[in-house]
């Protein structure tokens, strides 16, 4: 899994917690502890796919475009990370039984892993992520 997934979830959660105001990429980047350019790349992807809205200029920024229960972590994973679990296999010796078949075998295994991951991630919407964050916040006091 790549960092775009975690940055997308972080950004969406922050935007969802501030429904009545826009957030800038700089503010989101500060919260995530990354450079604003990295956040802008993720926000651009989310905007292009209709997950967030943006307004340019003074007082502009980003807002959540959907209901919190309309997008789950699998949706975000598909936008940012699909296929990232696939193993990176070198060109192997095609004359060897292992070398000739390892790439296909591992690919099949990891496709299955991604299917299981999809089932699991579909159970978590941004609303659930917010609920978990609120629960963690209460437990830290």
ABEGO torsion letter per residue (X at the ends): XBAAAAAAAAAAAAAAABAABBBBAAAAAAAAGBBAAAAAAAAAAAAAAGABBBBBEBGBEBBBABBAAABBAAAAAAAAABGAABBBBBBBBAABAAAAAAAAAAAAAAAAAAAAAAAAAAABBAAAAAAAAAAAAAAAX
